[in-house]
Amino acid sequence: MRNTDRTNTGHRVVIVGGGFGGLETAKNLSGSGLEISVIDQRNHHIFQPLLYQVATASLATSEIAWPIRSILARKKDVTTMLGTVTGVDADARQVLLMNGMRVPYDTLVLATGATHAYFGRDDWAPHAPGLKTIEDATTLRRRILSAFERAEMSHDPAERASLMTFVVIGAGPTGVELAGTIAELSRSTLPKEFRRIDTREARIILLEAGQQVLSGFAKNLSHYAKTSLEGLGVEVQLGEAVTEIDAAGVTVGAERIECETIIWAAGVKASPAADWMQADADRAGRVLVTDHLTLQGHPDVFAIGDTVNVAGPGGRPVPGIAPAAKQQGQYVARTIKKRLRGQDTKPFIYRHKGSLAQIGKRSAIIEFDKVQLKGWLAWWIWGVAHIFFLIEMRARVLIAVNWLWTHTLNRRGSRLITQSESSADRKDAPDGRL
């Protein structure tokens, strides 16, 4: 194996992951006289809170994803590396890449995020994709739009019914937002465009094993969300877990639901960062870190974002959301700089900015301490907050215009069916064509 070239003898900070936490760390360290490297297996940063709008044809991929090199182009002391990390040699202080390269570090920041968790049933993954990447979003968009196209061409009532049934598993923010938006797509956007089917007859079913939707919110807001979803035509089923998923449908309790489009929004698991470091982790694989966001026994290794389990106010884990990752990135950058100056550092303190969830194109809920908002005003605040967090001004303008177009004219301009389909994914079209 070979080492990367060292151009000088400065303190080397390696950041694994180009998400909110990783980029915030790099930006806040830049200009400090350090050698900074950002490694990611993809060349782009994704604004994950709006991935569901790509999946439901409201936004284009280029509006919520940007090249990491472009984001960091003006940070001359930051090197961007496209590579897949396979492990960490903590003794040698080196990050191991799939291509055989070893990247040396003096300080390591693990900001590697999370992926889907199927609770031991990984065989469900091909039938019920989750939503964490651009590839996931375009796959879901293809499946949703193709289902309507295939229903339009079908002469079999049972097949049509299966094609026009959409099941979303998990009633957290992602599941609620997906279910509500698919309902609006079928009832507001598509009806005038199809001749042989009435897209308003589509069934959108939201399944949740728990007793309420959006369980992280107050019960009155959760009830409002459920009622709003039902007003959009979403069938909300609570209190029973999914027991089987296959290519033809879902089994929940004693009920069998025949459907061809299933979306998984029920759980996540952390990246293998804990395995790389042989560190303690919780049941979701999140690294257990100190109150300085370092690994036990490895003060030179920080972990942030969805990768970690760290206590917030009241002892509850800090949520895996963008504001939390950004706060952690800022804290890690400050801590590294203080350490190099020989200054004392304080523990990380998370400041909760509030919880938000969109239910429909004119409805949302917001909770911050004792302040609760719902409905139209909450939706406006939700939109402003999301636009504020976007990285590029161009993206802010484009998304604002797209939302105005969508919410005033009921049109969605990103309804392209792209990405090839395998014969396994399309039983009726072995040659992969519609």
N, C-alpha and C positions, 0 to 999 in steps of 0.2 A: 504494500500500500504506500501511497505517496502523500506527502504533506503539501498544504498550500504554501505558496511563497510568502515570506514575511518581508514587507518593504521597510519596516522600521521596528523599533523596540517599544512602542507605546503599549499601554494596557489594552488588551484585546477583549472586547465584549462581543459575544456571539448570541444573537437572538434567533430562536427557532420559531417561526410562525409570523406571517404577515397580516394577522388580523388586527382588531382594534388595539389590543394590549401590546402586541409586538411593535406595531407602527408608532404607537404613542411613546413607547420606551425609546425607540430609535430617534424620533424627532426631538425628544427632550434631552437626549444625551449628545446630540450633534452640537459641535462647536466647543466641546469640552476637552479636546486634545486626545481623544481616544480612537482606537481602531475599532470600528463598529461594522459587523457583518449581520445581514438579515437573510436567513435561509427559509425558503418555502418551496413546497412541492408543486405549487401552481405559481404562475407569473402574475397573478392578479389578486387584489384585495376585494372582498365581497362585502357589501352592506347587507348582512344577513336578515335584518328585520324586514326588508322588503323583498326577499326572495319569493315569498308567496305571491307577490304581484307579478313576477315573471312567470311563475307556474300557472297563473290564471289569466295571462295574456293582457295585463294592464300595462306592464312596462317591458322594455327591451333589456337584454342582458347588459348592453353597454351603458345603460343608465344607472346600474347599481354595482358595477365592477370596473376597476381601473388598474392598469399595469402598476405593479409595485415599483418598478424602476422609474416610471413617470412620477409617482408620488414622492419618491426620494431623490429625484434628479438633482435638486438644488443642494442636497446634503452631501457635499463633496467628501466628507469623511465616513460616509456610509456606503458599504459595498453590498450589492444585492446578488444573491446566489440562488439559482434555480436548481433544486436538488431534493431528493427524498432522504430524510434522516432515518437510519436504521438502528441507531443506538448511541450511547455515550460511554466513552472510556474515562471514568471519573478519576482514576489514578493518573493517567497521562494527560488529563484535561484536554480531551479531544472529542469532537462531535464526528460520528461516523456516517458517511453518506453511502447510498446504494452503489454509486459508481466507483467505490473504493477510496475516495478522497477522505482524508482526515483533516478537520478544521480545528486548529488549536484555539483555546480560549483561556483567559484569566478569570473572566466572569461569564457565566452562562445564564441566559434567560429563556425559560421554556414557556412558550405561549402558543401551544399546539392545538388548542381547541378541543372539540368533541365531535362525535359522530352518532349514528343511530344505535339504539339498544333495543333488541327484540326479546329480552328476558329469557335468553336461552333457546329461542326459536329462530335462529338465523336462517333457517330454510324458508321463513316467511318473506325475507327481504326481496327476492325477485318479483313477488306478487304484490307487495305493499311497500313501494319505495318511500323513503323519507325525504326531508328537504333540508340539506345542509350546504350544497354546492350548486354552482351554475349548471352542472350536468344534471343534477337532481331536478332542478327547476325546469329545464327544457324537456327532460323525460316526462315529467308530470304534465306539462303543457301539451306535449304531443299526445299523451294518453287521453287527456280530457277532451281535446278538440277532435281527435280521431274517433272517439266514442260516438260523438254526435254525427260525424260523417258516415260512419258505418251503420248507425241506426237509420239514417236517411236512406241508405241503400238496401236495408234488410226488409224481407217480406214476412219474416217469422216474428209474431207478436212476443213470444217468450224471449227471443234473442234481443229484440228491441228493448224490452223492459230491462234486461240485464245490462245492456249497453248504456241505458239512460239512468242507471243507478250508480251513485257515487258515494262511497263509504270513506269517511275520515275517522281514523282511530286515534283518540286522545283529544281532550277538550281543554288543553292549555291554550296560550295565546296563538300559537301557530295553527292548531287545529280549528279554533274558533274563526280565525281570520280566513283560513282556506274555505271552510264550509260556507261562511257568509258570502264570500266572493264568488264561489262556484254557483251558489243560488242566484246571485244577481246576474251572473253571466248567462245562465239558462233562462231567466225570467225577463231580463231587461235588454240584453244585447243581442241575443241570437234569434228570437222568435220571428222577426221579419225576414230572415235570411234563408230559412229552410221551408221547403214546400210539402214534403211528405210526412214530416213529424212536427209535433208541437213541442218545442224544447221546454216549454213551461211545465210539461208533465214529468220532467226529470225528478227523480228522488235524490235528495242529498241527505245522507244519514250521518250524524255525528255520534260516535260511540265513546263512552267514558265509563271506566270501571268504578270511579269514585261517585260520590253522591252529588257533586255539583260541577258545573263548568267553571273554568278559571278559578280553581281552588285557592290560588294565592291572593284573591281579592276578597273584600268583605262580602258577606252573604247577600246583602241587598243588591250589590252591584252584580254579583254572580246571577242572581235571579233576573235582574234586568237584562243581562246578556242572553240568558236562556230564552226569555220572552221575546227579545228582539230577533234572535235567530229563528224562532218559530214563526214570527211575523214575516220573515223572508222566505218561509217555506221549508226550512231545515227541520228534519225530524231528529230530535235530541233524545238519545236513550242513555240513561244513567244507571249505575249500580250493578252492572254485569260486565265481566271481563270477556274479551275475545278468547276463544279456545281453539280455533282452527282458522287458517287462511290458506287458500289454494288458488289456482288460476281461475276458478269459476265463481269464487265468492268467499263469504265470511260466515263463521259460526260464532254466535254470541249467546251464551246460555243455552236454551233449548231451541233457539231460532236460527234458521239458515237463511242468509241473505244472498241471493244470486246477483252477482255484479262483476264487472270486468275492470272497474277502476277503483283501486283501493289505495289509500294514502296513509302512511304511518306518521303519526305525530305524538306518539305515546311515551317515548323515553329516549334518553341519550346516554352515551357512555364516553368517558374521557379518552383522549389519545393514549398511546402506550408509554407516555413519559415516565410513569411510575415504574414500569418494567425496565426501561432504560437505566434508571437510577437505582433499581432494587429498593425503592422507597415504599413506605407505608401508604396505603390508599383506602378510600371508602368503597362501598359496594358498587358504585358507578365507575370505579377506576380513577377517581380524582385524587391527586396527590395531597397528602396531609402536610401542610406547611406550618412553619412557625408564624408568630405574629409579625415577623419582618418579611414574610413571603419567601423565606428560604427553606430548603429541605433540611430535615434533621441530619446533622453530621456533615452537611455540605453548605457552609456559609457562603461559598462562592457560586452557588446555584440557586437562582430564583425561579419560581413558577407562578404564573398569573392566568387570569381568565377562566375559561371553562375547564382548564386543565387541573384546577385546584379546588380543594375544600378548605375554606378559611372562615372563621366565625365573624359575623357582622354584629350590628347592634342587637341586643337581646339574646345573643348566643346562636341565632339562626345563621345558617351558611349564607355567605354573600351570593346573590343570584347571578346566574350566568348570562348577564345582559351587557350590552355595549358600554353604558356609562360606568359599570363596575370595572370592566376590563381597562377602560381608559384611565380611571382613577388609579388602578394598580400599576399600569405602565408609568404614569407620572411619578408615583411613589418610588418605584424601583429605580427610575432614572435619578431622582433626588438622592436616594440612599447610596447608589454607586458613587455619585460625585462627592457626597459627604465622606464616605469611607476613604476615598483616595486623598481627601484633604485632612484625614485624621480626625474628623468630627464625629460626635456621637449621633446616633440615629434613633428615631422614635418608632414605635410599632405602627403598622398600617391601621388606619381608621377609615372604614367605609361610610360614606355619606350618601344615603339613599335619596335619589332624585325623584322618586315616584314610580308607579307602575301604570302602564298604558296598554290598552288593547283595542283594536278596531273590530267592530262587529259587522258593519255594513258601510256603504259608501257615504252615509250621512249619520253614522252613529258610532260611538266609542265610549269607553269608560276610563276614568283616571282616578287613581288613589294615591294620595301623598299625606302621610300622617293622618290627621283627622279631616283633611280636605278630600271630598269626593265630588266628582263631576260625571255626568252621563249625557248621552244624546248628541245634539248638533254642536254645541259649544265644545264638548270634549273631543269631538271629531276634528274640529278646527285646530285645537291645541295639539292633538296627536299628529296632524299633518305638519304643522309648523315645527314641532320637535324633531320629527324625522328628517325634514328638509335641512334643519340646522345641523344635524349630525353628518350629513353628506359631505364628502371630502372636497369635491370640485364645484365651483360656481356654475359651470356649464350643466352639471348634473342637476343642481338645484333648480335651475331655470327650466330644463327639459321636463323634469318630474312635475313641477308646478303646472306647466302647460298641459302635460298629459293628464294629470288629475282633473284639471278644469274641463278638458275635452271629454273625459270619461264620465264625470259626474254631472255634466250639464246635458250631454247628448246621448248618454248611455252607449258610448262606443269605446271599443278597446282596440288600439291600433297595432298590437303586437301578436296577432293571431296567426302566426306562421307555424305550420307543422314541419318541423325540421328534425334532423337526426335520423339515421337509418334504424330500422327495426329488424331484429333477428326473427327467425321462424319460431323460436321458442316464445317470443313476446307476442307474435301474431299468428295464432293457430290457423286463421282463415286465409292467410296470405303467405304461403311458404316462400314465395319469391320476394317478399318484403315490400310489395307494392300495395297501394290502396286500391 
